[in-house]
Amino acid sequence: MMLWYVYHEGVSLYVNEDDWMVQFDTTCIHLQPDYRCGVYETRPHICREFSEKDCEINTGDDGKTFYTAGEFMEHLAQTRPRVHSVVKKSFSPPDEGPRMRLTPFEHRFQAVMSRRSALGV
């Protein structure tokens, strides 16, 4: 279930229309200081298939990001009331204490745009 993801720090869910994506606020261990891939020639298959055009930063759509279980449950209550009732009944998440709300991709987006400007891209 998607709810499990948002119980982890630095992990969020993104949805636009019916497309869901799990977002991780972290960088690859192979990212070089110049922000290029250090294993480009032997990079994993998933990296070969990735397109920056599919990235939520570049889509320009009106998707929604969920950083907490509460936000996700509220979304289910509004959009999928039957699913919400089943999840609430069988997998009721505990109340969330205060948690620093991260906007993980905003600062990364600004950093990427700054680097691109500096490189003249």
Biopython code that builds the backbone (N, CA, C, O; Angstrom):
import numpy as np
from Bio.PDB.StructureBuilder import StructureBuilder

atoms = [
    (1, "MET", "N", (0.841, -1.192, 0.000)),
    (1, "MET", "CA", (0.000, 0.000, 0.000)),
    (1, "MET", "C", (0.876, 1.242, 0.000)),
    (1, "MET", "O", (1.940, 1.266, 0.620)),
    (2, "MET", "N", (0.436, 2.233, -0.675)),
    (2, "MET", "CA", (1.173, 3.487, -0.805)),
    (2, "MET", "C", (1.371, 4.186, 0.534)),
    (2, "MET", "O", (2.332, 4.936, 0.704)),
    (3, "LEU", "N", (0.488, 3.952, 1.465)),
    (3, "LEU", "CA", (0.565, 4.592, 2.776)),
    (3, "LEU", "C", (1.906, 4.312, 3.453)),
    (3, "LEU", "O", (2.443, 5.173, 4.150)),
    (4, "TRP", "N", (2.435, 3.138, 3.255)),
    (4, "TRP", "CA", (3.689, 2.738, 3.883)),
    (4, "TRP", "C", (4.824, 3.703, 3.544)),
    (4, "TRP", "O", (5.650, 4.013, 4.402)),
    (5, "TYR", "N", (4.871, 4.174, 2.306)),
    (5, "TYR", "CA", (5.956, 5.046, 1.874)),
    (5, "TYR", "C", (6.037, 6.327, 2.690)),
    (5, "TYR", "O", (7.125, 6.751, 3.078)),
    (6, "VAL", "N", (4.889, 6.947, 2.952)),
    (6, "VAL", "CA", (4.907, 8.268, 3.590)),
    (6, "VAL", "C", (5.185, 8.210, 5.083)),
    (6, "VAL", "O", (5.217, 9.250, 5.741)),
    (7, "TYR", "N", (5.387, 7.013, 5.634)),
    (7, "TYR", "CA", (5.831, 6.890, 7.015)),
    (7, "TYR", "C", (7.347, 7.047, 7.127)),
    (7, "TYR", "O", (7.877, 7.015, 8.238)),
    (8, "HIS", "N", (8.036, 7.211, 6.045)),
    (8, "HIS", "CA", (9.494, 7.302, 6.034)),
    (8, "HIS", "C", (9.935, 8.731, 5.744)),
    (8, "HIS", "O", (9.413, 9.387, 4.843)),
    (9, "GLU", "N", (10.907, 9.199, 6.523)),
    (9, "GLU", "CA", (11.465, 10.534, 6.303)),
    (9, "GLU", "C", (12.077, 10.615, 4.913)),
    (9, "GLU", "O", (12.722, 9.676, 4.444)),
    (10, "GLY", "N", (11.865, 11.745, 4.267)),
    (10, "GLY", "CA", (12.472, 11.968, 2.965)),
    (10, "GLY", "C", (11.814, 11.207, 1.831)),
    (10, "GLY", "O", (12.349, 11.163, 0.724)),
    (11, "VAL", "N", (10.651, 10.603, 2.092)),
    (11, "VAL", "CA", (9.918, 9.883, 1.048)),
    (11, "VAL", "C", (8.527, 10.509, 0.943)),
    (11, "VAL", "O", (7.871, 10.768, 1.952)),
    (12, "SER", "N", (8.102, 10.741, -0.270)),
    (12, "SER", "CA", (6.770, 11.296, -0.490)),
    (12, "SER", "C", (6.145, 10.623, -1.707)),
    (12, "SER", "O", (6.814, 9.925, -2.469)),
    (13, "LEU", "N", (4.866, 10.849, -1.863)),
    (13, "LEU", "CA", (4.126, 10.322, -3.013)),
    (13, "LEU", "C", (3.692, 11.491, -3.879)),
    (13, "LEU", "O", (3.338, 12.554, -3.368)),
    (14, "TYR", "N", (3.719, 11.296, -5.168)),
    (14, "TYR", "CA", (3.286, 12.319, -6.110)),
    (14, "TYR", "C", (2.265, 11.674, -7.039)),
    (14, "TYR", "O", (2.478, 10.564, -7.526)),
    (15, "VAL", "N", (1.160, 12.367, -7.282)),
    (15, "VAL", "CA", (0.143, 11.852, -8.194)),
    (15, "VAL", "C", (-0.302, 12.968, -9.130)),
    (15, "VAL", "O", (-0.489, 14.110, -8.710)),
    (16, "ASN", "N", (-0.466, 12.629, -10.381)),
    (16, "ASN", "CA", (-1.137, 13.499, -11.341)),
    (16, "ASN", "C", (-2.026, 12.601, -12.177)),
    (16, "ASN", "O", (-1.582, 11.613, -12.762)),
    (17, "GLU", "N", (-3.289, 12.972, -12.215)),
    (17, "GLU", "CA", (-4.305, 12.127, -12.825)),
    (17, "GLU", "C", (-4.240, 10.749, -12.181)),
    (17, "GLU", "O", (-4.490, 10.635, -10.981)),
    (18, "ASP", "N", (-3.916, 9.706, -12.924)),
    (18, "ASP", "CA", (-3.839, 8.367, -12.342)),
    (18, "ASP", "C", (-2.419, 7.828, -12.271)),
    (18, "ASP", "O", (-2.225, 6.643, -12.002)),
    (19, "ASP", "N", (-1.429, 8.668, -12.505)),
    (19, "ASP", "CA", (-0.030, 8.245, -12.452)),
    (19, "ASP", "C", (0.547, 8.565, -11.080)),
    (19, "ASP", "O", (0.523, 9.713, -10.635)),
    (20, "TRP", "N", (1.070, 7.523, -10.408)),
    (20, "TRP", "CA", (1.656, 7.671, -9.077)),
    (20, "TRP", "C", (3.157, 7.491, -9.165)),
    (20, "TRP", "O", (3.655, 6.701, -9.967)),
    (21, "MET", "N", (3.881, 8.238, -8.324)),
    (21, "MET", "CA", (5.326, 8.154, -8.288)),
    (21, "MET", "C", (5.778, 8.251, -6.824)),
    (21, "MET", "O", (5.241, 9.044, -6.051)),
    (22, "VAL", "N", (6.751, 7.452, -6.465)),
    (22, "VAL", "CA", (7.371, 7.559, -5.151)),
    (22, "VAL", "C", (8.595, 8.448, -5.328)),
    (22, "VAL", "O", (9.406, 8.228, -6.227)),
    (23, "GLN", "N", (8.722, 9.451, -4.466)),
    (23, "GLN", "CA", (9.832, 10.395, -4.544)),
    (23, "GLN", "C", (10.754, 10.199, -3.341)),
    (23, "GLN", "O", (10.289, 10.103, -2.205)),
    (24, "PHE", "N", (12.038, 10.141, -3.592)),
    (24, "PHE", "CA", (13.031, 9.998, -2.536)),
    (24, "PHE", "C", (13.901, 11.246, -2.525)),
    (24, "PHE", "O", (14.484, 11.613, -3.545)),
    (25, "ASP", "N", (13.986, 11.892, -1.375)),
    (25, "ASP", "CA", (14.808, 13.090, -1.255)),
    (25, "ASP", "C", (16.231, 12.684, -0.899)),
    (25, "ASP", "O", (16.660, 12.789, 0.251)),
    (26, "THR", "N", (16.938, 12.226, -1.895)),
    (26, "THR", "CA", (18.311, 11.796, -1.714)),
    (26, "THR", "C", (19.004, 11.861, -3.067)),
    (26, "THR", "O", (18.354, 11.977, -4.106)),
    (27, "THR", "N", (20.303, 11.785, -3.043)),
    (27, "THR", "CA", (21.042, 11.793, -4.302)),
    (27, "THR", "C", (21.704, 10.437, -4.499)),
    (27, "THR", "O", (21.945, 9.704, -3.539)),
    (28, "CYS", "N", (21.985, 10.127, -5.708)),
    (28, "CYS", "CA", (22.633, 8.871, -6.060)),
    (28, "CYS", "C", (24.074, 8.864, -5.550)),
    (28, "CYS", "O", (24.750, 9.893, -5.563)),
    (29, "ILE", "N", (24.532, 7.713, -5.108)),
    (29, "ILE", "CA", (25.911, 7.609, -4.611)),
    (29, "ILE", "C", (26.931, 7.794, -5.733)),
    (29, "ILE", "O", (28.114, 7.999, -5.460)),
    (30, "HIS", "N", (26.497, 7.726, -6.974)),
    (30, "HIS", "CA", (27.408, 7.864, -8.104)),
    (30, "HIS", "C", (27.412, 9.267, -8.698)),
    (30, "HIS", "O", (28.077, 9.510, -9.706)),
    (31, "LEU", "N", (26.681, 10.191, -8.089)),
    (31, "LEU", "CA", (26.658, 11.561, -8.578)),
    (31, "LEU", "C", (27.999, 12.217, -8.281)),
    (31, "LEU", "O", (28.446, 12.246, -7.134)),
    (32, "GLN", "N", (28.633, 12.740, -9.316)),
    (32, "GLN", "CA", (29.953, 13.352, -9.188)),
    (32, "GLN", "C", (29.824, 14.826, -8.776)),
    (32, "GLN", "O", (28.742, 15.402, -8.881)),
    (33, "PRO", "N", (30.913, 15.434, -8.310)),
    (33, "PRO", "CA", (30.859, 16.847, -7.910)),
    (33, "PRO", "C", (30.374, 17.782, -9.018)),
    (33, "PRO", "O", (29.820, 18.843, -8.732)),
    (34, "ASP", "N", (30.580, 17.395, -10.290)),
    (34, "ASP", "CA", (30.103, 18.226, -11.397)),
    (34, "ASP", "C", (28.667, 17.861, -11.796)),
    (34, "ASP", "O", (28.175, 18.304, -12.834)),
    (35, "TYR", "N", (27.996, 17.047, -10.960)),
    (35, "TYR", "CA", (26.601, 16.624, -11.128)),
    (35, "TYR", "C", (26.379, 15.743, -12.353)),
    (35, "TYR", "O", (25.282, 15.698, -12.910)),
    (36, "ARG", "N", (27.410, 15.060, -12.753)),
    (36, "ARG", "CA", (27.288, 14.072, -13.822)),
    (36, "ARG", "C", (27.362, 12.688, -13.210)),
    (36, "ARG", "O", (27.875, 12.510, -12.105)),
    (37, "CYS", "N", (26.848, 11.713, -13.937)),
    (37, "CYS", "CA", (26.844, 10.332, -13.464)),
    (37, "CYS", "C", (28.252, 9.743, -13.532)),
    (37, "CYS", "O", (28.915, 9.805, -14.567)),
    (38, "GLY", "N", (28.695, 9.170, -12.412)),
    (38, "GLY", "CA", (30.020, 8.575, -12.354)),
    (38, "GLY", "C", (30.091, 7.178, -12.935)),
    (38, "GLY", "O", (31.185, 6.641, -13.107)),
    (39, "VAL", "N", (28.946, 6.572, -13.243)),
    (39, "VAL", "CA", (28.914, 5.218, -13.807)),
    (39, "VAL", "C", (28.043, 5.204, -15.074)),
    (39, "VAL", "O", (27.364, 4.219, -15.363)),
    (40, "TYR", "N", (28.078, 6.301, -15.811)),
    (40, "TYR", "CA", (27.163, 6.468, -16.937)),
    (40, "TYR", "C", (27.195, 5.296, -17.926)),
    (40, "TYR", "O", (26.142, 4.823, -18.355)),
    (41, "GLU", "N", (28.369, 4.836, -18.284)),
    (41, "GLU", "CA", (28.472, 3.754, -19.265)),
    (41, "GLU", "C", (27.900, 2.439, -18.744)),
    (41, "GLU", "O", (27.436, 1.617, -19.533)),
    (42, "THR", "N", (27.924, 2.229, -17.436)),
    (42, "THR", "CA", (27.422, 0.982, -16.856)),
    (42, "THR", "C", (26.252, 1.235, -15.901)),
    (42, "THR", "O", (26.004, 0.437, -14.997)),
    (43, "ARG", "N", (25.542, 2.336, -16.099)),
    (43, "ARG", "CA", (24.437, 2.696, -15.210)),
    (43, "ARG", "C", (23.329, 1.647, -15.270)),
    (43, "ARG", "O", (23.172, 0.959, -16.278)),
    (44, "PRO", "N", (22.565, 1.528, -14.188)),
    (44, "PRO", "CA", (21.486, 0.529, -14.138)),
    (44, "PRO", "C", (20.408, 0.783, -15.196)),
    (44, "PRO", "O", (20.252, 1.890, -15.711)),
    (45, "HIS", "N", (19.690, -0.268, -15.488)),
    (45, "HIS", "CA", (18.630, -0.213, -16.504)),
    (45, "HIS", "C", (17.616, 0.878, -16.192)),
    (45, "HIS", "O", (17.195, 1.598, -17.097)),
    (46, "ILE", "N", (17.214, 1.016, -14.927)),
    (46, "ILE", "CA", (16.206, 2.020, -14.570)),
    (46, "ILE", "C", (16.695, 3.427, -14.904)),
    (46, "ILE", "O", (15.904, 4.288, -15.289)),
    (47, "CYS", "N", (17.991, 3.657, -14.755)),
    (47, "CYS", "CA", (18.553, 4.970, -15.095)),
    (47, "CYS", "C", (18.547, 5.187, -16.606)),
    (47, "CYS", "O", (18.344, 6.306, -17.077)),
    (48, "ARG", "N", (18.765, 4.133, -17.347)),
    (48, "ARG", "CA", (18.762, 4.241, -18.811)),
    (48, "ARG", "C", (17.367, 4.589, -19.335)),
    (48, "ARG", "O", (17.234, 5.290, -20.338)),
    (49, "GLU", "N", (16.336, 4.101, -18.656)),
    (49, "GLU", "CA", (14.957, 4.354, -19.093)),
    (49, "GLU", "C", (14.420, 5.692, -18.625)),
    (49, "GLU", "O", (13.456, 6.202, -19.196)),
    (50, "PHE", "N", (15.030, 6.277, -17.585)),
    (50, "PHE", "CA", (14.509, 7.511, -17.012)),
    (50, "PHE", "C", (14.627, 8.664, -17.997)),
    (50, "PHE", "O", (15.639, 8.815, -18.682)),
    (51, "SER", "N", (13.584, 9.469, -18.055)),
    (51, "SER", "CA", (13.601, 10.673, -18.875)),
    (51, "SER", "C", (13.258, 11.868, -17.993)),
    (51, "SER", "O", (12.281, 11.844, -17.245)),
    (52, "GLU", "N", (14.063, 12.895, -18.093)),
    (52, "GLU", "CA", (13.778, 14.093, -17.305)),
    (52, "GLU", "C", (12.440, 14.722, -17.697)),
    (52, "GLU", "O", (11.893, 15.525, -16.941)),
    (53, "LYS", "N", (11.909, 14.370, -18.862)),
    (53, "LYS", "CA", (10.609, 14.886, -19.290)),
    (53, "LYS", "C", (9.480, 14.332, -18.427)),
    (53, "LYS", "O", (8.418, 14.946, -18.326)),
    (54, "ASP", "N", (9.706, 13.167, -17.801)),
    (54, "ASP", "CA", (8.694, 12.563, -16.936)),
    (54, "ASP", "C", (8.802, 13.037, -15.487)),
    (54, "ASP", "O", (7.920, 12.757, -14.675)),
    (55, "CYS", "N", (9.863, 13.739, -15.165)),
    (55, "CYS", "CA", (10.075, 14.213, -13.805)),
    (55, "CYS", "C", (8.996, 15.232, -13.439)),
    (55, "CYS", "O", (8.633, 16.084, -14.250)),
    (56, "GLU", "N", (8.485, 15.132, -12.200)),
    (56, "GLU", "CA", (7.406, 16.025, -11.780)),
    (56, "GLU", "C", (7.804, 17.493, -11.830)),
    (56, "GLU", "O", (6.939, 18.359, -11.961)),
    (57, "ILE", "N", (9.074, 17.783, -11.730)),
    (57, "ILE", "CA", (9.532, 19.169, -11.804)),
    (57, "ILE", "C", (9.344, 19.717, -13.211)),
    (57, "ILE", "O", (9.050, 20.900, -13.383)),
    (58, "ASN", "N", (9.508, 18.877, -14.201)),
    (58, "ASN", "CA", (9.477, 19.323, -15.591)),
    (58, "ASN", "C", (8.141, 19.119, -16.291)),
    (58, "ASN", "O", (7.986, 19.561, -17.430)),
    (59, "THR", "N", (7.173, 18.471, -15.660)),
    (59, "THR", "CA", (5.924, 18.187, -16.355)),
    (59, "THR", "C", (5.027, 19.400, -16.487)),
    (59, "THR", "O", (4.262, 19.498, -17.446)),
    (60, "GLY", "N", (5.105, 20.332, -15.535)),
    (60, "GLY", "CA", (4.263, 21.524, -15.610)),
    (60, "GLY", "C", (2.799, 21.236, -15.336)),
    (60, "GLY", "O", (1.939, 22.049, -15.672)),
    (61, "ASP", "N", (2.501, 20.099, -14.734)),
    (61, "ASP", "CA", (1.112, 19.760, -14.468)),
    (61, "ASP", "C", (0.714, 20.181, -13.057)),
    (61, "ASP", "O", (1.505, 20.775, -12.325)),
    (62, "ASP", "N", (-0.507, 19.869, -12.697)),
    (62, "ASP", "CA", (-1.041, 20.244, -11.392)),
    (62, "ASP", "C", (-1.158, 19.028, -10.485)),
    (62, "ASP", "O", (-2.199, 18.811, -9.865)),
    (63, "GLY", "N", (-0.107, 18.245, -10.405)),
    (63, "GLY", "CA", (-0.121, 17.070, -9.543)),
    (63, "GLY", "C", (-0.112, 17.465, -8.074)),
    (63, "GLY", "O", (-0.034, 18.644, -7.729)),
    (64, "LYS", "N", (-0.193, 16.457, -7.221)),
    (64, "LYS", "CA", (-0.226, 16.690, -5.784)),
    (64, "LYS", "C", (0.809, 15.784, -5.122)),
    (64, "LYS", "O", (0.972, 14.624, -5.502)),
    (65, "THR", "N", (1.502, 16.331, -4.130)),
    (65, "THR", "CA", (2.498, 15.581, -3.382)),
    (65, "THR", "C", (2.006, 15.373, -1.964)),
    (65, "THR", "O", (1.463, 16.288, -1.345)),
    (66, "PHE", "N", (2.198, 14.160, -1.450)),
    (66, "PHE", "CA", (1.822, 13.811, -0.079)),
    (66, "PHE", "C", (3.094, 13.508, 0.697)),
    (66, "PHE", "O", (3.853, 12.604, 0.346)),
    (67, "TYR", "N", (3.317, 14.284, 1.769)),
    (67, "TYR", "CA", (4.496, 14.110, 2.599)),
    (67, "TYR", "C", (4.202, 13.315, 3.860)),
    (67, "TYR", "O", (5.125, 12.799, 4.490)),
    (68, "THR", "N", (2.936, 13.207, 4.240)),
    (68, "THR", "CA", (2.574, 12.519, 5.483)),
    (68, "THR", "C", (1.401, 11.578, 5.235)),
    (68, "THR", "O", (0.674, 11.703, 4.249)),
    (69, "ALA", "N", (1.237, 10.624, 6.165)),
    (69, "ALA", "CA", (0.113, 9.693, 6.082)),
    (69, "ALA", "C", (-1.206, 10.445, 6.206)),
    (69, "ALA", "O", (-2.182, 10.103, 5.538)),
    (70, "GLY", "N", (-1.239, 11.467, 7.057)),
    (70, "GLY", "CA", (-2.459, 12.260, 7.224)),
    (70, "GLY", "C", (-2.904, 12.920, 5.931)),
    (70, "GLY", "O", (-4.092, 12.916, 5.606)),
    (71, "GLU", "N", (-1.973, 13.478, 5.203)),
    (71, "GLU", "CA", (-2.303, 14.102, 3.914)),
    (71, "GLU", "C", (-2.833, 13.065, 2.931)),
    (71, "GLU", "O", (-3.798, 13.313, 2.208)),
    (72, "PHE", "N", (-2.191, 11.907, 2.916)),
    (72, "PHE", "CA", (-2.616, 10.851, 2.007)),
    (72, "PHE", "C", (-4.012, 10.340, 2.379)),
    (72, "PHE", "O", (-4.855, 10.134, 1.506)),
    (73, "MET", "N", (-4.252, 10.136, 3.682)),
    (73, "MET", "CA", (-5.567, 9.667, 4.131)),
    (73, "MET", "C", (-6.657, 10.688, 3.823)),
    (73, "MET", "O", (-7.771, 10.314, 3.456)),
    (74, "GLU", "N", (-6.350, 11.953, 3.968)),
    (74, "GLU", "CA", (-7.319, 13.003, 3.633)),
    (74, "GLU", "C", (-7.670, 12.953, 2.145)),
    (74, "GLU", "O", (-8.831, 13.097, 1.763)),
    (75, "HIS", "N", (-6.656, 12.747, 1.322)),
    (75, "HIS", "CA", (-6.881, 12.626, -0.124)),
    (75, "HIS", "C", (-7.787, 11.424, -0.424)),
    (75, "HIS", "O", (-8.718, 11.526, -1.223)),
    (76, "LEU", "N", (-7.504, 10.287, 0.223)),
    (76, "LEU", "CA", (-8.358, 9.112, 0.026)),
    (76, "LEU", "C", (-9.789, 9.387, 0.457)),
    (76, "LEU", "O", (-10.729, 8.973, -0.220)),
    (77, "ALA", "N", (-9.965, 10.076, 1.569)),
    (77, "ALA", "CA", (-11.312, 10.384, 2.059)),
    (77, "ALA", "C", (-12.093, 11.201, 1.031)),
    (77, "ALA", "O", (-13.298, 11.012, 0.867)),
    (78, "GLN", "N", (-11.410, 12.100, 0.346)),
    (78, "GLN", "CA", (-12.075, 12.959, -0.635)),
    (78, "GLN", "C", (-12.263, 12.300, -1.994)),
    (78, "GLN", "O", (-13.271, 12.531, -2.662)),
    (79, "THR", "N", (-11.299, 11.482, -2.406)),
    (79, "THR", "CA", (-11.341, 10.937, -3.766)),
    (79, "THR", "C", (-11.769, 9.481, -3.858)),
    (79, "THR", "O", (-12.314, 9.057, -4.878)),
    (80, "ARG", "N", (-11.527, 8.711, -2.800)),
    (80, "ARG", "CA", (-11.850, 7.282, -2.788)),
    (80, "ARG", "C", (-12.414, 6.920, -1.415)),
    (80, "ARG", "O", (-11.754, 6.227, -0.640)),
    (81, "PRO", "N", (-13.633, 7.385, -1.104)),
    (81, "PRO", "CA", (-14.183, 7.182, 0.230)),
    (81, "PRO", "C", (-14.274, 5.712, 0.655)),
    (81, "PRO", "O", (-14.060, 5.394, 1.825)),
    (82, "ARG", "N", (-14.586, 4.826, -0.273)),
    (82, "ARG", "CA", (-14.682, 3.406, 0.083)),
    (82, "ARG", "C", (-13.311, 2.838, 0.445)),
    (82, "ARG", "O", (-13.177, 2.098, 1.420)),
    (83, "VAL", "N", (-12.311, 3.182, -0.331)),
    (83, "VAL", "CA", (-10.949, 2.735, -0.030)),
    (83, "VAL", "C", (-10.509, 3.333, 1.304)),
    (83, "VAL", "O", (-9.902, 2.647, 2.126)),
    (84, "HIS", "N", (-10.814, 4.600, 1.513)),
    (84, "HIS", "CA", (-10.450, 5.263, 2.766)),
    (84, "HIS", "C", (-11.037, 4.527, 3.959)),
    (84, "HIS", "O", (-10.342, 4.314, 4.953)),
    (85, "SER", "N", (-12.308, 4.135, 3.879)),
    (85, "SER", "CA", (-12.938, 3.466, 5.020)),
    (85, "SER", "C", (-12.289, 2.113, 5.302)),
    (85, "SER", "O", (-12.123, 1.741, 6.463)),
    (86, "VAL", "N", (-11.920, 1.377, 4.260)),
    (86, "VAL", "CA", (-11.253, 0.084, 4.453)),
    (86, "VAL", "C", (-9.874, 0.286, 5.084)),
    (86, "VAL", "O", (-9.507, -0.411, 6.030)),
    (87, "VAL", "N", (-9.120, 1.241, 4.553)),
    (87, "VAL", "CA", (-7.782, 1.501, 5.087)),
    (87, "VAL", "C", (-7.888, 1.986, 6.524)),
    (87, "VAL", "O", (-7.135, 1.533, 7.386)),
    (88, "LYS", "N", (-8.804, 2.894, 6.793)),
    (88, "LYS", "CA", (-8.971, 3.438, 8.145)),
    (88, "LYS", "C", (-9.345, 2.332, 9.129)),
    (88, "LYS", "O", (-8.866, 2.310, 10.263)),
    (89, "LYS", "N", (-10.202, 1.420, 8.685)),
    (89, "LYS", "CA", (-10.667, 0.348, 9.556)),
    (89, "LYS", "C", (-9.577, -0.707, 9.794)),
    (89, "LYS", "O", (-9.364, -1.142, 10.925)),
    (90, "SER", "N", (-8.901, -1.109, 8.732)),
    (90, "SER", "CA", (-7.949, -2.221, 8.831)),
    (90, "SER", "C", (-6.503, -1.799, 9.064)),
    (90, "SER", "O", (-5.724, -2.532, 9.673)),
    (91, "PHE", "N", (-6.154, -0.624, 8.580)),
    (91, "PHE", "CA", (-4.756, -0.195, 8.632)),
    (91, "PHE", "C", (-4.654, 1.225, 9.147)),
    (91, "PHE", "O", (-3.845, 2.014, 8.660)),
    (92, "SER", "N", (-5.473, 1.549, 10.132)),
    (92, "SER", "CA", (-5.540, 2.917, 10.635)),
    (92, "SER", "C", (-4.180, 3.410, 11.093)),
    (92, "SER", "O", (-3.594, 2.859, 12.024)),
    (93, "PRO", "N", (-3.680, 4.444, 10.442)),
    (93, "PRO", "CA", (-2.368, 4.955, 10.852)),
    (93, "PRO", "C", (-2.467, 5.664, 12.191)),
    (93, "PRO", "O", (-3.488, 6.283, 12.493)),
    (94, "PRO", "N", (-1.412, 5.580, 12.997)),
    (94, "PRO", "CA", (-1.425, 6.312, 14.257)),
    (94, "PRO", "C", (-1.373, 7.809, 13.988)),
    (94, "PRO", "O", (-0.941, 8.252, 12.923)),
    (95, "ASP", "N", (-1.821, 8.576, 14.972)),
    (95, "ASP", "CA", (-1.712, 10.024, 14.825)),
    (95, "ASP", "C", (-0.247, 10.386, 14.671)),
    (95, "ASP", "O", (0.626, 9.844, 15.349)),
    (96, "GLU", "N", (-0.006, 11.303, 13.772)),
    (96, "GLU", "CA", (1.366, 11.726, 13.528)),
    (96, "GLU", "C", (1.709, 12.869, 14.461)),
    (96, "GLU", "O", (0.941, 13.821, 14.601)),
    (97, "GLY", "N", (2.850, 12.773, 15.089)),
    (97, "GLY", "CA", (3.324, 13.865, 15.916)),
    (97, "GLY", "C", (3.880, 14.961, 15.033)),
    (97, "GLY", "O", (3.891, 14.839, 13.808)),
    (98, "PRO", "N", (4.338, 16.024, 15.653)),
    (98, "PRO", "CA", (4.935, 17.092, 14.840)),
    (98, "PRO", "C", (6.140, 16.562, 14.075)),
    (98, "PRO", "O", (6.998, 15.879, 14.633)),
    (99, "ARG", "N", (6.186, 16.880, 12.828)),
    (99, "ARG", "CA", (7.274, 16.422, 11.969)),
    (99, "ARG", "C", (7.650, 17.563, 11.047)),
    (99, "ARG", "O", (6.784, 18.251, 10.506)),
    (100, "MET", "N", (8.917, 17.754, 10.877)),
    (100, "MET", "CA", (9.341, 18.809, 9.982)),
    (100, "MET", "C", (8.858, 18.463, 8.577)),
    (100, "MET", "O", (9.183, 17.403, 8.042)),
    (101, "ARG", "N", (8.104, 19.339, 8.005)),
    (101, "ARG", "CA", (7.592, 19.107, 6.668)),
    (101, "ARG", "C", (8.647, 19.520, 5.658)),
    (101, "ARG", "O", (9.033, 20.686, 5.573)),
    (102, "LEU", "N", (9.095, 18.558, 4.911)),
    (102, "LEU", "CA", (10.118, 18.821, 3.917)),
    (102, "LEU", "C", (9.474, 19.116, 2.574)),
    (102, "LEU", "O", (8.458, 18.521, 2.215)),
    (103, "THR", "N", (10.052, 20.004, 1.865)),
    (103, "THR", "CA", (9.669, 20.190, 0.473)),
    (103, "THR", "C", (10.892, 19.771, -0.340)),
    (103, "THR", "O", (11.625, 20.610, -0.863)),
    (104, "PRO", "N", (11.097, 18.463, -0.434)),
    (104, "PRO", "CA", (12.369, 17.933, -0.913)),
    (104, "PRO", "C", (12.757, 18.348, -2.315)),
    (104, "PRO", "O", (13.946, 18.505, -2.594)),
    (105, "PHE", "N", (11.823, 18.525, -3.182)),
    (105, "PHE", "CA", (12.202, 18.752, -4.561)),
    (105, "PHE", "C", (12.343, 20.228, -4.891)),
    (105, "PHE", "O", (12.926, 20.581, -5.916)),
    (106, "GLU", "N", (11.818, 21.091, -4.037)),
    (106, "GLU", "CA", (11.942, 22.519, -4.290)),
    (106, "GLU", "C", (13.401, 22.962, -4.225)),
    (106, "GLU", "O", (13.887, 23.637, -5.133)),
    (107, "HIS", "N", (14.102, 22.582, -3.152)),
    (107, "HIS", "CA", (15.497, 23.005, -3.044)),
    (107, "HIS", "C", (16.370, 22.315, -4.084)),
    (107, "HIS", "O", (17.330, 22.908, -4.577)),
    (108, "ARG", "N", (16.051, 21.077, -4.422)),
    (108, "ARG", "CA", (16.830, 20.384, -5.472)),
    (108, "ARG", "C", (16.601, 21.041, -6.821)),
    (108, "ARG", "O", (17.536, 21.204, -7.605)),
    (109, "PHE", "N", (15.353, 21.419, -7.092)),
    (109, "PHE", "CA", (15.027, 22.068, -8.354)),
    (109, "PHE", "C", (15.823, 23.369, -8.491)),
    (109, "PHE", "O", (16.407, 23.638, -9.541)),
    (110, "GLN", "N", (15.844, 24.173, -7.421)),
    (110, "GLN", "CA", (16.593, 25.436, -7.457)),
    (110, "GLN", "C", (18.087, 25.170, -7.677)),
    (110, "GLN", "O", (18.741, 25.889, -8.432)),
    (111, "ALA", "N", (18.623, 24.143, -7.021)),
    (111, "ALA", "CA", (20.041, 23.812, -7.183)),
    (111, "ALA", "C", (20.334, 23.370, -8.613)),
    (111, "ALA", "O", (21.345, 23.771, -9.190)),
    (112, "VAL", "N", (19.460, 22.551, -9.185)),
    (112, "VAL", "CA", (19.649, 22.085, -10.567)),
    (112, "VAL", "C", (19.611, 23.261, -11.527)),
    (112, "VAL", "O", (20.440, 23.348, -12.433)),
    (113, "MET", "N", (18.662, 24.165, -11.342)),
    (113, "MET", "CA", (18.542, 25.306, -12.235)),
    (113, "MET", "C", (19.770, 26.216, -12.123)),
    (113, "MET", "O", (20.228, 26.760, -13.128)),
    (114, "SER", "N", (20.301, 26.384, -10.918)),
    (114, "SER", "CA", (21.506, 27.201, -10.712)),
    (114, "SER", "C", (22.697, 26.574, -11.422)),
    (114, "SER", "O", (23.473, 27.262, -12.084)),
    (115, "ARG", "N", (22.835, 25.242, -11.274)),
    (115, "ARG", "CA", (23.948, 24.541, -11.921)),
    (115, "ARG", "C", (23.835, 24.642, -13.436)),
    (115, "ARG", "O", (24.833, 24.846, -14.128)),
    (116, "ARG", "N", (22.606, 24.498, -13.953)),
    (116, "ARG", "CA", (22.418, 24.567, -15.407)),
    (116, "ARG", "C", (22.795, 25.935, -15.915)),
    (116, "ARG", "O", (23.423, 26.055, -16.967)),
    (117, "SER", "N", (22.420, 26.982, -15.178)),
    (117, "SER", "CA", (22.794, 28.349, -15.578)),
    (117, "SER", "C", (24.293, 28.521, -15.574)),
    (117, "SER", "O", (24.865, 29.096, -16.500)),
    (118, "ALA", "N", (24.938, 28.014, -14.517)),
    (118, "ALA", "CA", (26.395, 28.147, -14.400)),
    (118, "ALA", "C", (27.113, 27.408, -15.522)),
    (118, "ALA", "O", (28.168, 27.847, -15.979)),
    (119, "LEU", "N", (26.544, 26.284, -15.968)),
    (119, "LEU", "CA", (27.167, 25.512, -17.039)),
    (119, "LEU", "C", (26.760, 26.017, -18.426)),
    (119, "LEU", "O", (27.285, 25.555, -19.440)),
    (120, "GLY", "N", (25.825, 26.967, -18.463)),
    (120, "GLY", "CA", (25.369, 27.506, -19.746)),
    (120, "GLY", "C", (24.451, 26.574, -20.492)),
    (120, "GLY", "O", (24.366, 26.629, -21.718)),
    (121, "VAL", "N", (23.753, 25.703, -19.754)),
    (121, "VAL", "CA", (22.854, 24.720, -20.377)),
    (121, "VAL", "C", (21.480, 25.321, -20.540)),
    (121, "VAL", "O", (20.573, 24.660, -21.044)),
]
sb = StructureBuilder()
sb.init_structure("model")
sb.init_model(0)
sb.init_chain("A")
sb.init_seg("    ")
for serial, (resi, resn, name, xyz) in enumerate(atoms, 1):
    if name == "N":
        sb.init_residue(resn, " ", resi, " ")
    sb.init_atom(name, np.array(xyz, "f"), 0.0, 1.0, " ", f" {name:<3s}", serial, name[0])
structure = sb.get_structure()
